[in-house]
Amino acid sequence: MKRLFQLSTLATGTSILLSGCADATGNSQAQPNIIFILADDLGSADVGAYGSEYIQTPNIDRLASEGLSFTQAYAGASVSSPARCTFLTGLHAGHGRIRSNFARQGAIEGRKGNAVIHRPNLLPQDSTIANVLSNNGYHTILVNKWHVDGFDTAAHPLNRGFQEFYGWLVPEHRSHNHYPEIRYRNREQYAIDENLDGKRALHCTDIATDEAIDFIKREKNKPFFLFLTYNAPHTPLHAKSLDAYKDVDLPEKDKAYAALVTHLDAAIGRVLSEVKFAGIEDETVIIFASDNGGSTEAQLEKIRQNGALRGYKGQLYEGGLRVPLIIKTGDKKIAGKKSDFPTYFPDLFATLVDLSGAHTSLKTDGVSLLPEFKSPNSLDASQRSLYWEQYPRQGIAQAARRGEWKLIKHSVQAEYELYNLKTDPSETTNVALQYPDVVSALATELKNAHTESDWWPVSEKIIY
């Protein structure tokens, strides 16, 4: 045990990315098109291919049958803004600019309902994967949710590497819901007349899908990166239709939630069909994931969004961090296969750099998943390290995973919790007292992975 944990950590040290081998996926195009579809608050067990009992997701399931499914995939954080930041910048929450949805101090002040809040945002010096890809010949577009702009109008997607943007921004509260009244077309704000005055005519899932398909039709003949970030199934549970579940024995909220996911699935099916119709299926890498685990905000009764995993969105337990992750490449040899390699969002940054053959001097906390595309489970999972942090009312909460072990410290004063995820994936039994050497080694990772942030000062001394 001591020898295992004396090895150098992978999560705390960054590595410089240079260029990769785009043809490792089997794609015939030197720079494959990349479509990353991100759901919002979708639980790790909300998809049929990941064990959903009630929710119908035939298109996502088909994507899994044609691609590689990761069984131990994690978001970069347990809430939206920092999770997106970890993918966009390739830095985990201990190094990234955005570490929570709300800053403790600094950032730009705004309002959420009647509350005064400080939302963090990416700064001009924060380069994103969109910057990298656009600098290496890709046409880049963000469709729908950005959520790393805070209240800074200068933190616009077009100022952070995207060449096109259709969606919503944080400062305009009428823009971020399932029936938006206001939307943005690049920098232009416009009204959706059909949804004004509380009307529910055009659902955001359909609007975003139409925008994505229009882009694919226009840009199919050049390498592109489409970041399609849906609202569904985030609350409020304003489903377009409950017809698919009218005869299913579920409470009304559960039906509405399931309907949001099934509508999302149908939208993804439309995108997949357009890729095939455009004749670019073999030249396009498609990624599907959720930004964090399922949320208690939905108040579901029967549907267990995170399956048997403990915890929900906003927590460092597996239920708050685990997400479905499916990656379809042009290589049919990995169709329907599964990878048990523990992975999280910084890895997607590293993987897209490698896939595209992009050149960049940016550093990342991630590792490229390209070897898994060639031979699933070829990467060494026993030495893989992952790190997360988040901010309760005071202090800091941290978690680290190395191999089969996961250590959690919920606050500065809290005792360590240690779980063996191989034997106890539901984190039911804290074994910290039985394995002090493992606790000590992972506590060192917690210490080394965290860097101080002006927006989230830790007022109390952290004792590891």
N, C-alpha and C positions, 0 to 999 in steps of 0.2 A: 504493500500500500504506500509506504513512504517513497519507494523508488518511482512508483507511478506518478506521484504528485510532485516529485522533485524536477520533473521535466519542465522546460520553459513554457510559459503560458502562451496561448494563441490569441486570446481575446484582448489582452491589454496592449500588445504591440501592433503597430500598424505596418503595412507593407506598401511599397510603391508599385503601382500598376503601370505596365508599359503597353504591351500589345498581346493579343491572343490569337487563337487559331479558330477562325469562324467556321471552317469546314468540318470541325470536329462533331458537329451536330448532324451531318449528313445533308445539310442544305447545299443546293447547287449554286446559290447566289453567294458571292464572297462576303457581302454585307447583308445578312438576312433582315427582312422587315421584322420589327418587334412590336407586338401588341401586349401590353400589360393591363389586364382587367382586374380591378380591385373593388371588392364589395366592402360595405360599411357595417361593422358590427355583426358580421356573419359568423356564427359559431363553428367550431371545428367539426361538429357532427350534424351540421345543417344540410349536408349534401349527401345524396344517395350513395355515391362512391365512398363516402367516409362514414357510412353507417346510419344515415337518417332513417327514422322509423316512419315518419309521416310525410315529410316534404318531398314533392316531386321535382326532380332536377334532371330530366333526361339529357339535356344538352351538355351540362357540366359533366355528367356521368360519361357521355360519349367522348368528351374531351379527355377524361381520365383513361378511357379504353384506348385512346389513340396516342397518349402521352405518358409521361413519367409522373407518378404521384409520390409526394414526400409524406411519409407517415409521422415524422417528427419535425414539422415545420413550425416556426414561431414568427410572430410579428417582432418588430424591433422595440416595441413598447406596448403597454396594455391600453393606451388611449390613442386617439386619432393623430393629432398633430405631431407628437414626437415619433410615432411609428412611421409616418410618411417621411419625416425628416431623415430617419435612419436609412430608408431606401434612397431618397433623393441625393443624399450626401455621402452615403457609404460609411458613415460613422455611427457607432453605437451610442446609446443614450448618455454614457459617461463622457463622451467627447463632443457630441453634437450640439448645435446651436439651440435647438428646441427640445426641452426635456419634460414638458408637461403642457397641457392645453392652456394653462394660465400661469403667468409669471408671478413670483412673490414680490418683486420690485422691478422698477425700470420697465422697459418695453413701452408701448403706446397704450394709453388709457382709452377705454371705450365702455360700452354697456352691453349687457346681456339681460334683456328684460329690464327690471328695475335695479339690477346689481351693477356696480362699477367694477370692471375687471381690467386686467392687463394681459393682453394676448401677445405671445412672442411671435417673431417672424424671422424668416431668413434674411440675412444682411447681404449687401452687395459682394462682400468677400466670400460668401458661401457658394461655391460652385456646385452644380447639380449634375446628375447623370444626363440631363437634357443639354447642359453646356457641353459636356464631353462628346455626346453623340452629334450634336449640331456642328461642332468643330471638326468632326470627322466624316462629314458628308451626308448626314441624316437630316431629313425633314422631320421636325419634332412638333407634336401637338398634345395639348392637355385638354381633355373633355370632361367637364363637370366639376368635381370637387378639388379644390386646391388646398386650402386649410393650413397653409404655412405662411400666410400673408398677415395674420393678425389684423391690426387696424392701420397698418402702414400701406398706403396706396402705392408706394414705390416698390413694394415687395410683390409686384404683379408677375404672373407667370412669364410674360413676354420680357421681363427684366431678369429672369432666372433661367434662361436657356431655351424656353419654348418659343417656337416661331408662330404658332397659332394657339388660340385659347377660346373655348366655348364653354361657358359654365357659370359658376357662382363664386362670389367673394364674401369674406366674413363681414365687412362693414355694412353691406346691404342686407338687412335681416329678411327682406321679402324675397330674397333670391335663393335661400337655402332651406328648401322643404320639398315635399314630393309634388306639390302643385305650385311652382314658383310664379310670382307675378312679375318679377324682374329677372333678367338674365344678361349675361355679357357676351358680346361677340368681339373677340380681341379686346380692345380698350373701350368699345362702345357699349353703353348700357341701354337696354331697350325693354319695353314692356311686352308681356305676353297677354294680349287682350283677353284671350279666352279664359284666363285664370284670375282676372282682376275682380276685386270686390268679393273675394272668398269663393269664387267659382272653381270647380274642379273638372276641368276639361282635358288639359294636356298634362299627362303624368311625366315627371322628370326622367324616369327610366326610359320612356319612349323618346323624349326630346334628345337625351344624350346619345341614344342608339342611332337616331337619325343623323345626328351631327357626325358621329364616328363613321357611319357608312358613307356619308357624303365625302368625307376625307379620304377613305380608302378608294373610292371611285376616282377621285381627282389625282391621288398621289401613288397609284399602284405601280407606276413604271419607274419609281426611284426608291432607294432605301428610306424607310420611314420608321419613326418611333411614335406609337400611339399609346398614350397613357390615359386609359378610360376608367374613370373612378366614379362608380355609381353611388347614390345615396342609400339604396336599399341594402339590407332591411332595417336601417336605423329608424328609431322612433321619430315622429309619431307614425303609428301603424295605418297609414292612409293607403291602403291597397287599391289598385285600379278596379279589381273585381274579385269577389269571393267564390265565383262559380266553380272553380276547380275543387273546392272543398265544401261545397254546400251539403253533400251527403256523407261527409267524414265526421266521425264522432270526436270533435274537438271544441273547446270553448271558443267564443267569438274572437278573443284576442289572439289565440293560437291560430285560428283560421286566417286572420288578417296578416299575421306574421308569415305564415306559410305561403299565403298568396303573394306577398311582396317578394319572397325568395323565388317562387315559381315564375312570376313575371320577370324577375331578373334573369332567370334561366332562359326564358323565351327570348329575351333581348340578346343574350349571349349567343343563342342559336342563330339569330339574325346576322350577327357579326360574323360568325363562323361561315354561314352560307355565303355572305358577300365575299369573304376571302376566297372561298372555293370558286364562286362565279367569276371573280376577277382573274382567276388562273394563277394565283400567287400562293397557293396553299403550301407547296413544297419549299417556297422561299420565305416562309413566315414562321417565326417563333411566337407562340402564344403562351402567355403566363396567366394563371388565375390564382388569386389569393384573397384573403380578407385582411383588413387593417388591424384587427385585434380580435379577441374572443367575443363570444356572445354576451349580451348585456342584460342586467336585471331590470333595466328601464322598460323592457317589453312586458314584464310581469306575466310571463307565460305559466301555464299550469301543467300541461302534459308534455309539450315539446321540450326536450332537454338539449338546448343549443350546443352545449359543450360535452354531451354524452356523459361518460362516467368521470370526467376530469373535475377536479375541485376548483372552485372559483369562477369569477366572471370578469368582464371588462373592468379595468381600473385596479386589478389585483395582480400580484406577482405569482400567484399559483398558476398551474398549467392552463386552467380554463380561461384565464385572462390573456394568455399569451399564445397558446396553440392556435394555429389556423390551417385550413386546407391550403395546399400548394400543389398545383398541377402545371407542368411545363411540357408543351407539345412542340417538338422540333420536326425537321423533315426526315428524321431517321426512324423508319418503321420497326427497326429491331428492338427498340425499347417500348413500343406501344403496349400499354396495359401493365407495364412493370412498376414496381414500387422501390423506393429508396428509404432506408431507415436512417440515413445520415442526418444528424441534427443540424438544422440550417435556420437562418433568420434573414431579415431584410438587408442588412449590409452585404450579405452574400449575393443578393440579386444585383446590387450595384457592380460588384466585382465580376459577376457572370456576364452582365451586359457589355462591360468593357471587353471582356474576353471574346464573347460571341461576335461582336462587331469588328474586332481587330483594331479597336481605337487606340490612339496614343494619348497618354495623359500622364502628368507628373503628380496627380492627386493621390493622396494616401487613403487607405480604406481599412476598416476593421473587419472586412469580410474576406471570404475565400471564394474562388471561382468554383462553380458546380459543374463545369464542363466535363471533368472526369466521370461524374455520375451519369452524364448523358451517353457516354461511350460504354460504360460498364457500371450499372447501378450497384451501390454498396462497395465501390472500390476505394473511396476515401476512408481514412482511418477515423472512425467515430469515437474510438476510445480516448483519443487525445483532443477532441474538439472542445473548445471553450466558447461559451456564449455569456453575454453580460447585459443586464437591464438595471435601470434605476427609475425611481419616480418619487414624487414629493407629496407627502401628507401635509397636514397643517403645519407641523414643525419637523425639522430634521430631514432625514432622507431614508427611503426604503431602497434596498438593493437585493439583487439576486444574481447568481452565477451558476451556470451548468458546466460541468466538465465530465465528459464520458457519461456514465450512468448516474452521476451524483449531481444534486442540485441543492444549493445553499440559499436560504432566504433570511434576510434581516429586515423586519418591517419598520423599524425605527431605530434611532440611536440607542434608546434604552432597551429595546427588545432583545430577547435571547435568540440565538441562532436556531433555525429550523433546517434540518438536513433530511433529504429524501433520496432514496434509491429508486430512480425512475424505471429501472429495468424490472424490479420486483414489485414496485409500488407506484405505478403511473398516476394513480389517483391521489397521491400524497396524503395518505391516511395516517402514516406512522412516522413521527419525528424520531430519527435515530442519531441525533447530534451527540448524545452522551456516549453512545456505543462506539463512535468513530471520531475521536478527537483529532487525529492526524488529518483526516479528510476535511474537517471543519477548519483547522488551522490553515491548510493549503488553499482552500477556497476563500477564506477570509482575506488572505493575502491578495487574491485576485480582485476581491471587492475593493480593497484599498488601492491597488495599482490601476484599476480601470477608471476610477472616478477622478475627474479634474474639476476644479472649482468653476462656478458660473456666477457672473454678476447678477443674473436674473433670478437665480435660485441659491442664494447664500444659505449655507448650513450653519445655523446659529449656535449649535452645540457641537462640542468636540466629538468626532467619531472615534470610538475605541474599537479596534478590531481584535 
